[in-house]
Amino acid sequence: MKNIINVGITINFDKSFFANGLQQNVVFLNNLINQIDNFRCLYLWEGSSIDNIDEKIVDHNLCFPYKNILKDDSIHFDLIIMMGFTFSDDVVLEIKKTRKKTKFVLLQCGNQYVENMNFALFETNNKYSPIGRIDNLDQIWVLPHYVKNIAYMKTYFKNQNVVSVPYLWDSLFLDSLLNSSIYKNNEFKFYELNDKNISIMEPNLQSSKNCIIPLYIADSFEQQYPNLLKSCNVFCGKKLVKNEYFIKMILQMDIYNKRKNFLKLNDRINFLDAITNFGSIIVSHQQDNALNYLYLEALYLNLPILHNSDFIKECGYYYPGNDIDLAKIQMEKILKEHKKNISDYSLRSKKIIQKYSSQNIKNINIYKKILVSLLN
């Protein structure tokens, strides 16, 4: 019988699974690795407790307090993947001294270059700090839409062993929201709710995902087709009212000047509440961040998603780059054709969802190949 290979993935259970995609990504990767023969993957967790973590999502038997590794040298992991939080370099080195075969990987789920650029140039209050240098990493993993940053990552971390790994998404968390809502049957036609109302759900934290282009798409559409849309709802937007430049931009727009109560700035709320209470047309924009869970959540519910991601341009309603004119044409198609073409839309959506699933054998085999190569 082959020995079991023990893998640990770091996670902070004090952070909400809906705060960002990182927390969910940890769960998807854990689920995938546990499908590989002779691998066992555990959550190396920090936080106050696991008692409030839904066991239908996270098996408590797979949860291991990371501090126990530091207390007991006999506890051995063949591989530790740092995702939810990172160990300092001295902790990595200490573990490697007592368990020489333990490998360490950093899976950087965000765009390290964009984070460094935005925080270094525009963040002045010292709230954020760059990720510390970790000299003793065996490998660094990046997601497919950050491949262009591989050379940057090698330089930043002073580590030449940087590889791309598959992007993962499953409907697990969205299904959990659905099952605790009045919409327990996910065959419900969400695209028929608020079907002439826009939702813009970019976090507005960095240049890579913000509401500026989506707002101008709505404004351009309003200029050409006045009064066809009923509302434009910007989430993660209330903080922007403190920005005088942003307000002056809004004051120039038709969607503010010519439509009473049309443009609404809201706090962040969960995806299901946003589409059922505000707008089911999702208008999105990104720069160098072309895979987002928002796209896959929208496709899963057959919602019209207007986006500029080359990675899923065969799905949803695609416009390239910052091309507002083409986005406007796609918006017209959404209003005229989405309901009529829902069967084809759903079929294409299911294909892209399967492509990124942790159950997809192609993704499992790619991770297996990377893991086996690293550990051997």
Rosetta blueprint (number, residue, H / E / L):
1 M L
2 K L
3 N L
4 I L
5 I E
6 N E
7 V E
8 G E
9 I E
10 T E
11 I E
12 N E
13 F L
14 D L
15 K L
16 S L
17 F L
18 F L
19 A L
20 N L
21 G H
22 L H
23 Q H
24 Q H
25 N H
26 V H
27 V H
28 F H
29 L H
30 N H
31 N H
32 L H
33 I H
34 N L
35 Q L
36 I L
37 D L
38 N L
39 F E
40 R E
41 C E
42 L E
43 Y E
44 L E
45 W E
46 E E
47 G L
48 S L
49 S L
50 I L
51 D L
52 N L
53 I L
54 D L
55 E L
56 K L
57 I L
58 V L
59 D L
60 H H
61 N H
62 L H
63 C E
64 F E
65 P E
66 Y L
67 K H
68 N H
69 I H
70 L H
71 K H
72 D L
73 D L
74 S L
75 I L
76 H L
77 F L
78 D L
79 L E
80 I E
81 I E
82 M E
83 M L
84 G L
85 F L
86 T L
87 F L
88 S L
89 D H
90 D H
91 V H
92 V H
93 L H
94 E H
95 I H
96 K H
97 K H
98 T H
99 R L
100 K L
101 K L
102 T L
103 K E
104 F E
105 V E
106 L E
107 L E
108 Q E
109 C L
110 G L
111 N L
112 Q H
113 Y H
114 V H
115 E H
116 N H
117 M H
118 N H
119 F H
120 A H
121 L H
122 F H
123 E L
124 T L
125 N L
126 N L
127 K L
128 Y L
129 S L
130 P L
131 I L
132 G L
133 R L
134 I L
135 D L
136 N L
137 L L
138 D L
139 Q E
140 I E
141 W E
142 V E
143 L L
144 P H
145 H H
146 Y H
147 V H
148 K H
149 N H
150 I H
151 A H
152 Y H
153 M H
154 K H
155 T H
156 Y H
157 F H
158 K L
159 N L
160 Q L
161 N L
162 V E
163 V E
164 S E
165 V L
166 P L
167 Y L
168 L L
169 W L
170 D L
171 S L
172 L H
173 F H
174 L H
175 D H
176 S H
177 L H
178 L H
179 N H
180 S L
181 S L
182 I L
183 Y L
184 K L
185 N L
186 N L
187 E L
188 F L
189 K L
190 F H
191 Y H
192 E H
193 L L
194 N L
195 D L
196 K L
197 N E
198 I E
199 S E
200 I E
201 M L
202 E L
203 P L
204 N L
205 L L
206 Q E
207 S L
208 S L
209 K E
210 N L
211 C L
212 I H
213 I H
214 P H
215 L H
216 Y H
217 I H
218 A H
219 D H
220 S H
221 F H
222 E H
223 Q H
224 Q H
225 Y L
226 P L
227 N L
228 L L
229 L L
230 K L
231 S E
232 C E
233 N E
234 V E
235 F L
236 C L
237 G L
238 K H
239 K H
240 L H
241 V H
242 K H
243 N L
244 E H
245 Y H
246 F H
247 I H
248 K H
249 M H
250 I H
251 L H
252 Q L
253 M L
254 D H
255 I H
256 Y H
257 N H
258 K L
259 R L
260 K L
261 N L
262 F L
263 L E
264 K E
265 L E
266 N L
267 D L
268 R L
269 I L
270 N L
271 F H
272 L H
273 D H
274 A H
275 I H
276 T H
277 N H
278 F L
279 G L
280 S L
281 I E
282 I E
283 V E
284 S L
285 H L
286 Q L
287 Q L
288 D L
289 N L
290 A L
291 L L
292 N L
293 Y H
294 L H
295 Y H
296 L H
297 E H
298 A H
299 L H
300 Y H
301 L L
302 N L
303 L L
304 P L
305 I E
306 L E
307 H E
308 N L
309 S L
310 D H
311 F H
312 I H
313 K L
314 E L
315 C L
316 G L
317 Y E
318 Y E
319 Y L
320 P L
321 G L
322 N L
323 D L
324 I H
325 D H
326 L H
327 A H
328 K H
329 I H
330 Q H
331 M H
332 E H
333 K H
334 I H
335 L H
336 K H
337 E H
338 H L
339 K L
340 K L
341 N L
342 I H
343 S H
344 D H
345 Y H
346 S H
347 L H
348 R H
349 S H
350 K H
351 K H
352 I H
353 I H
354 Q H
355 K H
356 Y L
357 S L
358 S L
359 Q L
360 N L
361 I H
362 K H
363 N H
364 I H
365 N H
366 I H
367 Y H
368 K H
369 K H
370 I H
371 L H
372 V H
373 S H
374 L H
375 L H
376 N L
